[in-house]
């Protein structure tokens, strides 16, 4: 049994089915009502640790997403990306993973002195989650809309339980290392085809092109549980994004959205026995749920098989 039907739960379920396991996903919500549905989303290691593991999981995921970009209806597009910095930077740990990495120091937006240019996947989550669901169904996976009140009374009909409950794991497992990282985005209409990033927490800005819109962000407010829209955050996002791409000042706004990233001190990907049940935990991915998804799903299979 996999608990949770976001990107981590579906990816884990698919990999387990591909390895010969019978899989049932239990979840209180399915797409389009999951946190994963609201993600921007792009491949980029962000707000996750430990780096020595997330780099491996991220590298493996990049390869899968790159392959999926060549298939119809996945919602994955390889996209030219520019990441801007206000100070000189050393090479990122993921330099060798992405396509066409190079540095630029000229023709940059105001206040920036350096830029990384590279090609990385943009993942249009409503389409991608739909594709994951179809893949899961085609492999024979089943779904149940159930809420898990705790891990003390899990059904005995399953040999292994895979926990992909994200932020809910904090309460379900009394895990004090789990915390929310509030995000707010704006969907606008634009014909842009390239992605622009400033991934420093203090100045966090992302401009993510998709097939029907462009996602503008963002904020990363650690410990903030508030799901109400903030006018101040809206204005700040528009100001930051238009400082990079001035024409966004007049873009038609479609809607604002808020969600909580499932933060944790480090990603929890390990197994333990809870009562008579073997439980494999896969949660706490912060802002890198999609970026780490397939790498973590492969490790889930290793832990389950082991």
TALIN-V578511 format. One line per field, one symbol per residue. phi: phi as a letter, one per 20 degrees, with the letter a starting at -180 (. if undefined). A space follows every 50 residues. Layout:
phi->???
This chain:
phi->.ddoceffffffffffffeneeccedbeccgedeggfeggcbeafblbbe gfeffffffffgfffffffedfmemdcfcfccddcecfcefffegfeeel fbdcccldggmddbbedadbfddefgfffffgffffffenfdccecdefa decffefdfcddecelfffgefdlefeebecfcccceceaefcddcccef gfcgbbcdfcfdacedbacbefneefeffdfffgfffffffffecgffgd ffeeadccbdfefbgbgdcadbedmededdebbnelecgfgdgffffffg fgffff
